[in-house]
Amino acid sequence: MTRARTRHGGLVAWAFAAPALLVYFTFLVYPALSSLWFSFTDWDGLSPGYNVVGLQNYASMVDDPVVVRAALNNLIWAVVTVVVPVVLGLVLAVLLNGKVRGKPLLRLVFYTPAVLPLVSVASIWGWLYNPEYGAINAFLRSAGLDGLAQPWLGQDSTALGATMVAAIWLRVGFPMLLYLAALQGINPDLYEAATVDGAGRWQQFWHITMPGLRPAHYVVIALSVIDSFKVFDLIYAMTYGGPGTATQVMGTWMYFNVFQYNQAGYGTAIAVVITVVAIAVSIPYVRSQTREHAA
């Protein structure tokens, strides 16, 4: 009787899970496997026929100068747009966790960019960077710094940095919110005891705050790194990968190959590489979370 009930309960569970599994396999697993298959072909994205070329698409990536430039830009983007927002988010969280007037308003101000549509963010910063009537150049000219006014998004030397500034402004709110939640979970008695023992604020930060934020560090850094390697929208909307290949990243180069150059096989190979990198980056985070739950 018990075995029959267990079997019946298992069937009921699978019946409830079936719709979600169907959606999961239809819209995630099947497209992913299809993309992996097409990465080994010369499919142009439109024709019903194609040839299997094996690893040729992956080998071509090594000799593609745009891929090399895009990979380097991705690496620079990942370092800058992870380190700077995480550090700024931590600083803001520590400040807002203290006795500061207008906390709700400040949290809203700092977090609002994180919930804006990326196209809106690109439009805002595109206007700010406009060489003729943009606010940044207008401010520089009014301050007598005409020599510093320049086409920020229109030249190789400043385009990538300008887009990263927009990304930093956009991303600071997310780590700030997570760190703020984690800070409120640290026992205040630890700080009182440390104060009694003569520990200064800097010592309390390094020996109480930072260890207490370790779980939040894993979440913030892992998600920020994964997000940085998937960058596409902001670059596409602000610079279209230009000027030239100055702001080209793997995501935009994949898009151009699939949808503009009719090289879907090559483009999906780039997409596979992006996915593999994102998964590889997430493994340490998953393992750390698994160890903590097991403990």
PyMOL commands that set and color helices and strands:
alter all, ss='L'
color gray80, all
select helices_A, chain A and resi 2-38+56-63+65-96+103-115+118-129+135-142+146-148+156-171+173-183+188-196+201-212+214-229+233-238+250-259+264-294
alter helices_A, ss='H'
color red, helices_A
deselect
rebuild
show_as cartoon
